[in-house]
């Protein structure tokens, strides 16, 4: 496997700048670094055009609702941001939400789920389920199609999407598809990719240890809980069809591959895409390289196929 040249240049620039590890320091320090890193590179003029972006609060849960350009019933994507369950927000990932809305011609509900350590497990899981329930009950009143709802997320957000897909199956809530980009799916295992990509590729093995400590701690029973490790669900059959995208140089690469294999074994229609030259979290960084942008386009299109959506034309 060869690292994408543009990605290699990005990593070299980080090393030259002496950037600290993303998951070093106290949670507030991590959050501030992430906020500064993202907002300093924003170009709002380059955000995908949409009709509107509204912030709403439902029983204390903050949601950012993105309306597509086209009128008429449209599919909806419930999107969960990355950040290791510790940082990130719907605000910081609004460019991703807007692109999903534009490219799919879909409503996007981006979820500001509660973060650890202030809000321990299962707070984020409960927020994810509540967001899906609200979307099913309310999106039709806004103009979306409640029969075509998909889940999407990256990294920790992909974990929540996978967990929510299991919850939806058990609760009888209809979900048309799920997109899992660079998912973390098993906190009870250490797959080979963790050591193969231990350092030097943005997300590191040490970062994963910090994430695990904050989300799972030393509670091994929690690590085995399918609401934490969806790959350990006794029977994943019957969940929504899945699209799983992983990066070759991601320590979480094998988490996604193993989860996709389990879904396939259980009879769940699943499309797995491995992008050898990319890193974690490529889905939220499409400007990183043309290869990352193409990967985002492909994965989004596969989700669109599951939702039966219509792409925007403007």
C-alpha positions in Angstrom: 0.0 0.0 0.0 1.2 3.5 -0.9 0.1 6.6 0.9 -1.7 9.1 -1.3 0.9 11.9 -2.3 -1.4 14.7 -1.2 -2.1 12.9 2.1 1.6 12.4 2.6 2.2 16.1 2.1 -0.5 17.0 4.6 1.1 14.7 7.2 4.5 16.1 6.5 3.2 19.6 7.0 1.7 18.6 10.4 5.1 17.2 11.5 7.0 20.3 10.4 4.5 22.5 12.3 5.0 20.4 15.4 1.3 19.9 15.8 0.5 18.1 19.1 -1.5 14.8 18.9 -5.2 15.4 18.5 -6.1 13.5 21.6 -3.5 14.9 24.0 -4.3 17.0 27.0 -7.6 17.7 28.8 -10.9 17.3 26.8 -11.3 21.1 26.6 -7.9 21.4 25.1 -8.7 18.8 22.5 -11.9 20.5 21.7 -10.2 23.9 21.3 -7.5 22.5 19.0 -10.1 20.8 16.8 -12.2 23.9 16.7 -9.3 26.1 15.7 -8.0 23.6 13.1 -11.3 23.3 11.4 -12.5 26.9 11.5 -9.1 28.2 10.4 -9.5 26.3 7.1 -13.1 27.1 6.5 -14.2 28.8 3.3 -18.0 29.3 3.7 -18.2 30.5 0.0 -17.1 26.9 -0.9 -19.8 25.2 1.2 -22.3 23.2 -0.9 -25.4 25.3 -1.6 -28.6 24.3 0.3 -31.9 26.0 0.9 -31.5 26.6 4.7 -29.7 25.5 7.8 -31.6 25.7 11.1 -30.6 25.0 14.7 -33.4 23.4 16.8 -33.5 22.0 20.3 -35.7 19.0 21.1 -35.9 18.1 24.8 -32.4 19.5 25.3 -30.9 17.8 22.3 -29.4 20.1 19.7 -30.0 19.3 16.1 -28.8 21.2 13.0 -31.3 20.7 10.2 -30.2 21.2 6.6 -32.8 21.6 3.9 -31.9 20.6 0.3 -32.4 23.0 -2.6 -35.1 21.0 -4.3 -38.7 21.1 -3.1 -40.9 18.1 -2.6 -40.6 14.9 -0.5 -36.9 13.9 -0.2 -34.9 11.4 1.8 -33.3 12.3 5.1 -29.9 11.5 6.5 -29.4 11.5 10.3 -25.7 12.4 10.6 -23.4 11.8 13.6 -20.1 13.8 13.7 -16.6 12.3 14.5 -14.4 13.3 17.4 -13.8 10.2 19.5 -17.0 10.8 21.6 -14.9 13.5 23.3 -15.1 16.4 20.9 -16.6 17.7 17.7 -20.1 19.2 17.0 -22.7 19.6 14.3 -21.4 23.1 13.9 -17.9 22.0 13.1 -19.1 19.4 10.6 -21.7 21.6 8.9 -19.7 21.5 5.6 -20.1 17.7 5.6 -23.8 17.9 6.4 -24.3 20.5 3.6 -22.5 18.3 1.1 -24.6 15.3 2.0 -27.8 17.4 1.6 -26.6 18.8 -1.7 -25.3 15.6 -3.3 -28.2 13.5 -2.2 -30.9 16.0 -2.5 -31.8 15.1 1.0 -32.6 16.6 4.3 -29.8 16.2 6.8 -30.3 16.2 10.6 -26.9 16.6 12.2 -26.9 15.5 15.9 -25.1 17.3 18.7 -25.0 14.3 20.9 -23.6 14.6 24.4 -19.9 14.1 24.9 -17.7 12.3 27.4 -16.3 12.6 30.0 -19.0 15.1 31.1 -21.8 12.8 29.9 -20.7 9.2 30.2 -22.1 6.3 28.2 -24.9 5.7 27.4 -25.7 9.4 27.0 -24.6 9.6 23.3 -26.4 6.4 22.4 -29.6 7.7 24.0 -29.3 11.0 22.1 -28.8 9.1 18.8 -32.0 7.1 19.4 -33.9 10.2 20.4 -32.7 12.0 17.3 -33.9 9.2 15.1 -37.3 9.0 16.8 -37.7 12.8 16.3 -36.7 12.5 12.7 -39.2 9.7 12.0 -42.0 11.6 13.8 -41.2 15.2 12.5 -39.4 15.2 9.2 -42.6 14.7 7.2 -44.0 17.9 8.6 -40.9 19.7 7.3 -41.1 18.2 3.8 -38.9 15.1 4.1 -40.0 11.5 3.4 -40.1 9.5 6.7 -40.1 6.3 4.7 -36.6 7.1 3.4 -34.3 7.8 6.4 -30.7 6.8 6.4 -28.0 6.9 9.1 -24.5 8.2 8.5 -21.4 9.0 10.5 -17.6 8.9 10.7 -15.4 7.3 13.3 -17.2 7.7 16.7 -20.2 9.0 14.7 -20.1 5.8 12.6 -20.2 3.8 15.8 -23.3 5.7 16.8 -24.8 5.1 13.4 -24.2 1.4 13.6 -25.5 1.2 17.2 -28.6 3.2 16.2 -29.2 0.8 13.3 -29.4 -2.0 15.8 -31.7 0.0 18.1 -33.9 0.8 15.2 -34.3 -2.8 14.2 -35.2 -3.8 17.7 -37.6 -0.9 18.2 -39.3 -1.4 14.8 -38.2 2.0 13.5 -37.7 1.9 9.7 -34.2 2.8 8.4 -33.4 2.5 4.7 -29.6 2.5 4.9 -26.5 3.2 6.9 -23.2 4.8 5.9 -20.3 4.0 8.2 -17.0 5.8 7.4 -13.9 4.8 9.3 -16.1 3.2 12.0 -14.9 2.1 15.4 -16.9 -1.0 16.1 -15.2 -3.2 18.7 -13.7 -1.8 21.9 -13.0 -5.3 23.2 -10.5 -6.3 20.4 -7.3 -5.0 19.0 -7.1 -5.8 15.3 -3.8 -5.9 13.3 -4.4 -2.5 11.7 -4.1 -0.8 15.1 -0.4 -1.8 15.3 0.3 -1.6 11.5 -0.8 2.0 11.5 0.2 2.8 15.1 1.6 6.3 14.4 2.4 8.8 11.7 -1.0 8.7 10.0 -3.0 11.3 11.9 -5.0 9.0 14.2 -2.7 6.9 16.3 -2.7 3.9 18.6 -2.2 6.2 21.5 -5.2 8.3 20.4 -7.3 5.1 20.4 -6.2 4.4 24.0 -7.4 7.9 25.1 -10.7 7.4 23.4 -11.2 4.0 24.9 -10.4 5.3 28.4 -12.9 8.1 28.2 -15.7 6.1 26.6 -15.2 2.6 28.2 -12.7 3.1 31.1 -11.6 -0.1 32.7 -15.1 -1.6 32.5 -14.6 -4.7 30.3 -18.3 -5.6 30.5 -19.0 -2.2 28.9 -16.6 -2.9 26.1 -18.5 -6.1 25.3 -21.9 -4.2 25.2 -23.1 -4.1 21.6 -24.2 -0.5 22.3 -20.5 0.3 22.6 -19.1 -2.4 20.3 -21.8 -3.0 17.6 -19.5 -5.6 15.9 -20.3 -7.8 19.0 -24.0 -7.8 18.5 -25.2 -11.4 18.9 -27.2 -11.2 15.8 -26.8 -8.2 13.5 -29.2 -9.6 11.0 -32.1 -7.4 10.0 -30.5 -4.1 10.3 -30.6 -1.6 7.5 -28.4 -2.2 4.4 -24.9 -0.8 4.9 -22.2 1.0 3.1 -18.8 0.8 4.9 -15.8 2.8 3.9 -12.3 2.4 5.4 -8.9 3.9 4.8 -5.8 1.7 4.3 -3.6 3.8 6.7 -6.2 4.0 9.5 -5.6 2.1 12.7 -9.4 1.5 12.7 -9.3 0.0 9.2 -10.0 -3.6 10.4 -12.8 -2.5 12.7 -14.7 -1.5 9.6 -13.7 -4.6 7.6 -14.7 -7.0 10.4 -18.0 -5.3 11.0 -18.8 -5.4 7.3 -18.0 -9.1 7.2 -20.3 -9.8 10.2 -23.1 -7.9 8.5 -22.7 -9.9 5.3 -22.6 -13.2 7.2 -25.9 -12.2 8.8 -27.5 -11.6 5.4 -27.4 -7.8 5.5 -26.7 -6.2 2.1 -23.4 -4.5 2.6 -21.0 -2.7 0.3 -17.4 -2.4 1.6 -15.0 0.0 0.1 -11.3 0.1 1.1 -9.3 3.2 0.1 -5.7 2.1 0.3 -3.9 5.4 0.2 -6.1 7.4 2.6 -6.1 8.1 6.3 -8.6 8.6 9.1 -10.9 10.6 8.9 -11.0 11.1 5.2 -14.8 11.5 4.9 -14.7 14.7 6.9 -11.7 16.0 5.0 -12.6 15.7 1.3 -10.3 18.6 0.5 -7.4 16.6 1.6 -6.8 15.1 -1.8 -8.7 14.3 -5.0 -8.7 10.6 -3.9 -10.4 11.6 -0.6 -13.0 13.6 -2.5 -13.7 10.8 -4.9 -14.1 8.4 -2.0 -16.7 10.7 -0.3 -18.5 11.0 -3.6 -18.6 7.2 -4.1 -19.8 6.4 -0.5 -22.4 9.2 -0.7 -23.7 7.8 -3.9 -24.0 4.3 -2.5 -26.0 5.6 0.4 -28.2 7.5 -2.1 -28.9 4.3 -3.9 -30.2 2.8 -0.7 -32.4 5.9 0.0 -33.7 6.1 -3.5 -32.9 9.8 -3.5 -32.5 12.3 -6.3 -29.3 14.3 -6.6 -29.5 18.0 -6.6 -29.2 19.7 -10.0 -28.2 23.2 -8.8 
